[in-house]
Amino acid sequence: MPWKSLIRRQKPLTVSLVSFLLMLVIVVIIGLVGGRHIIGYLQEQLVQHGMDHNEEVIAGIRPVLEKSLQDAVRPGIVIGEFQDFIEHAEPFGVRLFLVDVARRQVIADSRRGQQPPYDVKELVQTPVRRFDGSTINRVTDWEGTAWRKTSRGAIELLTLHSLDMPAGLEEQWALGVSSDLSELLVLMDELHLHLDGVLLLTYGLIGLLGFLVLRWVGRRYESGLEQQVAARTRELEKAHEKLLEQARLATIGQTASVLAHEMRNPLASIKLALSGVSRSDCLEERERQRVSLVLGEVDRLENMLNETLDYVRPVIPDEQPLKLDELLDQVLALEAPLLEEAGLTVDRRRCEDCPPIRLDRRKMLQVLLNLMKNAREAEPEDGLVRVSLGREADHLVLEVANRGAMLTEEIRRHAFDFFYTTKARGTGLGLGLVKRVVEAHGGRVSLAETGDGLIMVKLTLPLSRANEE
């Protein structure tokens, strides 16, 4: 739908802000409607209370008037006594009056300013209405409670009830009470105003708090999604790298197979023939050097071919665990003549508490030989090669350090890449094989500079429970 696509195109903050404003508008409307309902209910109760109060006043005075009339007290005396009685009624918030319905005159009134008797039309000078909204045309034509708005804008409740007159009297009287609700209604209006203000402020704060909470939750949710996306991206990148590595290995394997098939026999024939020629006494020294140079190149081709084949062969740990120190002993024994020839000293640190682990012995032997070869070739004459094996928690850590050229950023990034080399006659397979074999054993390999200016290759191999038992 169009609105869904519109939402998707917006920024999360914009969506949150619009949602907050919509929520705030809805909450404010509900608050105002609810406040008005409450005020309306209170006003209804206030009017009902005024009506009940008027009825109670009439119920208290009416029996006294009717008893006086029943006792044959003359009407004029009753009116006079009643007028004296109601003189002090107005300060109590009510107006008492007595109406002669037959003559349509007000014959007693507690309000000062008009002297009874006077025409009933002067009692109320604004329209009187019933609570159903209809207008009362003649003031004496209603029984019960009505209301009117005075000329000053005040709301006045009017209650009128006929008296039971004794037989024989021509008079027909009605007792009335009026009460002014203006002050109470003004108070209700002020209460309404304050209530609306408090509700708006409260709902605004609630809405703002809700927006902040929703924004916080949304950020946490977005952060979680971002982390999940980043984790999935890393997994995909690793899977992609693994596929590329497998593709490279497959390509290398196919190439190595073809090379091994096509080149081994010719190289062997060339080497055999040249070896025979080099032993001939007919060669001059210059020719003998040239033959030796060609034999060296043949050996280099064979070594490259063997390294390539080693690189693509799968890593399969042996069933029998072995100690890495013992494998190091073999490597150092093989390298001893070459190290001695180069005038290099080996600083060896053994690990007595390192348990045996399951390794691909042949592959790991090649890894250690490659590391020692690189260290031997990089270390200046009469230098020092450090070989240290130790244990860190549930890992074995092997460090091979030597003095060499400073590491550049390019070397740090590509040192373990296949076919990458800084040597003039290197193949770029040595450290690549180291990385592949170590990672196939579940370990890690890194290249760094130590504080004392040495270049160090660090191998970390995990210890399994089976290895330690």
C-alpha positions in Angstrom: 0.0 0.0 0.0 1.2 3.6 -0.7 1.2 4.6 3.0 3.3 1.6 3.9 5.9 2.5 1.3 5.8 6.1 2.5 6.5 5.0 6.1 9.4 2.8 4.9 11.0 5.8 3.2 11.1 7.9 6.3 13.8 8.0 8.9 13.2 6.1 12.2 13.3 9.5 14.1 10.7 11.0 11.8 8.4 8.0 12.2 8.8 8.2 16.0 8.2 11.9 16.1 5.0 11.7 14.0 3.8 8.8 16.1 4.4 10.8 19.3 2.5 13.8 17.9 -0.4 11.6 16.9 -0.4 9.9 20.2 -0.3 13.3 22.0 -3.2 14.6 20.0 -5.3 11.5 20.7 -4.4 11.7 24.4 -5.2 15.4 24.6 -8.5 14.9 22.9 -9.4 12.1 25.2 -8.3 14.2 28.2 -10.3 17.2 27.2 -13.4 15.1 26.5 -12.9 13.3 29.7 -12.4 16.5 31.6 -15.5 18.0 30.1 -17.5 14.9 31.0 -16.3 15.2 34.6 -17.2 18.9 34.8 -20.6 18.2 33.2 -21.3 15.5 35.7 -20.3 17.8 38.6 -22.5 20.6 37.3 -25.4 18.2 37.0 -24.8 17.1 40.6 -24.5 20.8 41.7 -27.8 21.6 40.1 -29.4 18.5 41.6 -28.0 19.6 45.0 -29.6 23.1 44.5 -32.9 21.5 43.6 -32.8 19.3 46.6 -31.9 22.2 48.8 -34.8 24.2 47.6 -37.1 21.3 48.2 -35.8 20.9 51.7 -36.4 24.6 52.4 -39.9 24.4 51.2 -40.5 21.2 53.1 -39.4 23.0 56.3 -41.5 26.1 55.9 -44.6 24.8 54.2 -46.1 22.9 57.2 -45.7 26.1 59.3 -47.7 28.2 56.9 -50.3 25.5 56.3 -50.8 25.0 60.1 -51.3 28.7 60.7 -53.9 28.8 58.0 -55.6 25.7 59.4 -55.7 27.3 62.8 -57.9 30.1 61.2 -55.2 32.7 61.6 -56.2 35.6 59.3 -54.2 35.6 56.0 -53.0 39.1 56.6 -51.4 38.1 59.9 -49.9 35.0 58.3 -48.4 37.1 55.6 -47.0 39.6 58.1 -45.5 36.9 60.2 -44.1 35.1 57.2 -42.5 38.4 55.9 -40.9 39.0 59.3 -39.6 35.4 59.3 -38.0 35.6 55.9 -36.3 39.0 56.4 -33.0 37.3 57.2 -33.2 34.5 54.6 -31.2 36.2 51.8 -27.8 36.1 53.5 -28.1 32.3 53.5 -28.1 32.3 49.7 -31.8 31.8 49.1 -34.8 34.0 48.3 -38.2 33.1 49.8 -41.4 34.4 48.4 -45.1 33.8 48.7 -47.3 34.1 45.6 -51.1 34.7 45.5 -51.9 32.7 42.4 -55.4 33.9 42.1 -54.5 37.6 42.1 -51.1 36.9 40.4 -49.3 38.9 43.0 -46.2 38.4 45.1 -47.5 39.0 48.6 -44.2 38.3 50.6 -40.6 38.4 49.5 -37.3 38.1 51.4 -35.4 40.3 48.8 -35.1 43.8 49.9 -35.8 46.4 47.2 -39.3 45.5 46.2 -42.1 46.0 48.6 -44.9 43.5 48.3 -47.5 43.2 47.1 -46.4 43.6 43.5 -47.3 41.9 40.2 -45.8 38.5 39.7 -44.3 39.6 36.4 -41.8 41.6 38.3 -40.7 38.5 40.2 -38.7 37.2 37.2 -37.9 39.6 34.4 -36.1 37.1 32.2 -37.5 33.9 30.6 -38.0 31.0 32.9 -37.3 27.5 31.4 -37.9 24.0 32.4 -35.0 21.6 32.3 -36.2 20.1 29.1 -35.6 23.5 27.5 -39.2 24.6 27.1 -40.1 28.2 28.2 -42.7 28.9 30.9 -44.9 31.7 29.7 -46.8 32.3 33.0 -44.7 32.2 36.1 -47.5 30.7 38.2 -48.1 27.9 35.7 -45.4 25.6 36.9 -45.1 23.3 39.8 -41.6 22.1 40.8 -38.2 23.6 39.8 -37.3 25.7 36.8 -34.3 27.9 36.1 -33.5 31.3 34.5 -30.6 33.4 33.6 -30.7 36.8 35.3 -30.0 40.1 33.6 -26.5 39.9 35.2 -25.9 36.5 33.6 -26.3 34.5 36.8 -28.1 31.2 36.9 -31.0 31.0 39.3 -33.0 27.9 40.4 -36.7 28.6 41.0 -38.9 26.1 43.0 -42.6 26.7 43.4 -45.1 24.6 45.3 -48.8 25.3 46.0 -50.1 25.3 49.6 -53.0 23.3 50.9 -55.5 26.2 51.7 -58.4 25.7 54.2 -61.8 25.3 52.7 -63.7 28.6 52.4 -60.7 30.8 51.6 -60.6 32.4 48.2 -56.9 32.8 48.3 -54.7 30.3 46.6 -51.1 30.6 47.7 -47.8 29.1 46.4 -44.5 29.0 48.3 -41.4 29.7 46.3 -37.7 29.5 46.8 -34.9 30.7 44.5 -31.2 30.1 44.8 -28.3 31.7 43.0 -25.8 29.1 41.6 -23.6 31.7 39.9 -20.7 31.5 42.4 -20.7 27.7 42.3 -20.8 27.6 38.5 -18.0 30.2 38.3 -16.1 27.9 40.6 -16.8 25.0 38.3 -15.6 27.0 35.3 -12.4 27.8 37.1 -12.1 24.1 38.1 -12.7 23.1 34.5 -9.9 25.5 33.4 -7.5 24.2 36.0 -8.5 20.6 35.3 -7.9 21.1 31.6 -4.5 22.6 32.3 -3.5 19.9 34.6 -4.7 17.2 32.2 -2.9 18.8 29.3 0.3 19.0 31.2 -0.1 15.5 32.7 -0.9 13.9 29.3 1.8 16.0 27.6 4.4 14.7 30.1 3.0 11.2 29.8 3.2 11.4 26.1 6.7 12.8 26.2 7.8 10.1 28.6 6.2 7.5 26.4 7.9 9.0 23.3 11.3 8.9 25.1 10.7 5.3 26.3 9.6 4.2 22.9 12.5 6.0 21.4 14.9 4.3 23.8 13.3 0.9 23.2 13.4 1.6 19.5 17.1 2.5 19.6 17.8 -0.7 21.7 15.8 -2.7 19.1 17.6 -1.0 16.2 20.9 -1.5 17.9 20.1 -5.2 18.3 19.1 -5.4 14.7 22.3 -3.7 13.6 24.3 -6.1 15.7 22.4 -9.0 14.2 23.0 -7.6 10.7 26.6 -7.0 11.5 27.0 -10.6 12.8 25.2 -12.0 9.8 27.4 -9.9 7.5 30.5 -11.2 9.2 29.2 -14.8 8.9 28.5 -14.2 5.2 31.9 -12.6 4.7 33.5 -15.6 6.4 31.5 -18.0 4.4 32.4 -16.1 1.3 36.1 -16.1 2.2 35.8 -19.9 2.9 34.2 -20.5 -0.5 36.9 -18.4 -2.1 39.5 -20.3 -0.2 38.0 -23.6 -1.3 37.8 -22.4 -4.8 41.5 -21.3 -4.7 42.4 -24.6 -3.1 40.5 -26.5 -5.8 42.2 -24.4 -8.5 45.6 -24.9 -6.9 44.9 -28.6 -6.5 44.0 -29.0 -10.1 47.0 -27.0 -11.2 49.3 -28.9 -8.8 48.0 -32.2 -10.1 48.6 -31.2 -13.7 52.1 -29.8 -12.8 53.0 -32.9 -10.8 51.9 -35.2 -13.6 53.5 -33.1 -16.4 56.7 -31.9 -14.7 57.9 -34.5 -12.2 59.2 -36.9 -14.8 60.9 -34.3 -17.0 62.4 -32.6 -14.0 63.7 -35.9 -12.7 65.2 -36.7 -16.1 66.8 -33.3 -16.3 68.2 -33.6 -12.8 69.5 -37.1 -13.4 71.1 -36.0 -16.7 72.7 -32.8 -15.2 73.9 -34.7 -12.2 75.8 -37.1 -14.5 77.2 -34.2 -16.5 78.3 -32.4 -13.3 80.4 -35.4 -12.3 82.3 -35.4 -15.7 86.0 -34.5 -15.6 85.7 -32.8 -19.0 83.9 -29.7 -17.8 85.6 -26.5 -17.1 85.0 -24.7 -13.9 82.7 -22.1 -15.6 80.6 -24.8 -17.2 80.4 -26.8 -14.0 79.0 -23.6 -12.3 76.4 -23.2 -15.0 75.3 -26.9 -14.5 75.1 -26.4 -10.7 73.0 -23.3 -11.3 70.6 -25.3 -13.5 70.4 -28.1 -10.9 69.5 -25.5 -8.3 66.7 -24.2 -10.4 65.4 -27.8 -10.9 65.5 -28.3 -7.1 63.6 -25.0 -6.7 60.9 -26.1 -9.1 60.6 -29.4 -7.3 60.3 -27.6 -3.9 57.6 -25.3 -5.3 55.8 -28.3 -6.7 56.0 -30.1 -3.3 54.9 -27.0 -1.4 51.9 -26.5 -3.7 50.9 -30.1 -3.2 51.3 -29.8 0.6 49.1 -26.7 0.6 46.1 -28.4 -1.0 46.3 -31.7 0.9 43.5 -31.9 3.6 44.5 -31.6 7.3 43.7 -34.8 9.2 44.8 -35.0 12.9 46.4 -38.2 13.9 44.6 -40.5 16.3 47.5 -40.5 18.7 48.1 -37.2 20.5 51.7 -35.9 20.6 53.6 -33.3 22.5 54.4 -30.2 20.5 57.8 -29.9 22.2 58.8 -33.3 20.8 57.8 -32.2 17.3 59.9 -29.0 17.9 62.9 -31.2 18.9 62.7 -32.9 15.5 62.5 -29.7 13.6 65.4 -28.1 15.5 67.4 -31.3 14.9 66.8 -31.0 11.1 67.5 -27.3 11.1 70.6 -27.5 13.3 73.2 -27.8 10.5 71.7 -24.9 8.6 71.5 -22.8 11.7 75.1 -23.6 12.6 76.2 -22.7 9.1 74.4 -19.3 9.4 76.0 -18.8 12.8 72.6 -18.5 14.5 71.8 -19.4 18.1 68.4 -20.8 19.2 66.9 -19.6 22.5 64.6 -22.5 23.3 61.9 -22.4 26.0 60.1 -25.6 26.7 56.7 -26.2 28.2 56.8 -29.0 30.8 53.1 -28.9 31.7 51.7 -28.7 28.1 49.7 -31.8 27.4 49.8 -33.8 24.2 47.3 -32.8 21.5 45.9 -34.3 18.4 47.7 -32.9 15.3 48.3 -33.7 11.7 51.9 -34.6 12.4 53.1 -34.3 8.8 51.4 -31.0 8.2 52.4 -29.5 11.6 56.0 -30.6 11.0 56.0 -28.7 7.7 54.5 -25.7 9.5 57.3 -25.6 12.0 59.9 -26.2 9.3 58.5 -23.2 7.4 58.6 -21.0 10.5 62.2 -21.9 11.2 63.2 -21.5 7.6 61.7 -18.0 7.5 63.4 -17.1 10.8 66.7 -18.5 9.6 66.6 -16.6 6.3 65.5 -13.3 7.9 68.0 -13.3 10.9 71.3 -11.6 10.3 74.5 -13.7 10.7 75.4 -14.5 14.3 71.9 -13.6 15.3 69.4 -15.2 17.7 66.2 -17.1 17.0 63.7 -17.4 20.0 61.4 -20.4 20.1 59.0 -20.4 23.0 56.1 -22.8 23.8 53.7 -22.2 26.7 50.2 -22.6 27.9 47.5 -19.9 28.3 44.3 -21.1 29.8 43.0 -23.8 27.4 45.4 -23.0 24.5 49.0 -23.8 23.6 50.9 -20.8 22.4 54.0 -21.1 20.2 56.1 -18.1 19.5 59.0 -17.9 16.9 60.8 -14.6 16.9 63.8 -13.2 15.0 65.3 -10.0 14.0 64.3 -8.7 10.6 63.0 -5.8 8.5 60.2 -3.6 10.0 56.7 -4.7 9.2 54.8 -2.4 6.9 51.0 -2.2 6.8 51.0 -4.1 3.5 53.0 -7.0 5.0 50.7 -7.1 8.1 47.7 -7.4 5.8 49.0 -9.9 3.3 51.8 -11.9 5.0 49.6 -15.0 5.2 48.1 -14.6 1.7 48.7 -17.3 -0.8 51.6 -16.5 -3.2 52.5 -13.3 -1.3 56.2 -12.9 -0.6 58.8 -10.2 -0.1 61.7 -12.5 -1.1 63.2 -12.3 -4.5 63.1 -16.0 -5.1 60.3 -16.9 -2.7 57.1 -18.8 -3.6 54.7 -17.2 -1.2 53.5 -20.6 0.0 55.2 -20.9 3.4 53.2 -18.6 5.6 50.0 -19.3 3.6 50.5 -23.0 4.5 51.1 -22.1 8.1 47.9 -20.2 8.3 45.8 -22.8 6.6 47.1 -25.7 8.8 46.8 -23.8 12.1 43.3 -22.7 11.3 42.3 -26.2 10.2 43.4 -27.3 13.7 41.0 -24.6 15.2 43.8 -22.2 16.0 45.0 -18.7 15.1 48.2 -17.3 13.7 49.4 -13.7 13.8 52.5 -11.6 12.9 53.7 -8.7 15.1 56.6 -6.7 16.3 57.8 -7.2 19.9 59.0 -4.4 22.2 62.6 -5.3 21.7 62.5 -5.0 17.9 61.9 -8.7 17.0 59.5 -10.0 14.4 57.3 -12.6 16.0 55.0 -15.2 14.5 52.5 -16.4 17.2 50.5 -19.7 16.9 47.6 -20.4 19.2 46.2 -24.0 19.2 43.2 -25.0 21.3 43.3 -27.8 23.9 40.3 -30.1 23.9 39.2 -32.1 26.9 40.2 -35.3 25.1 43.7 -33.9 24.7 44.1 -33.2 28.4 42.8 -36.6 29.6 
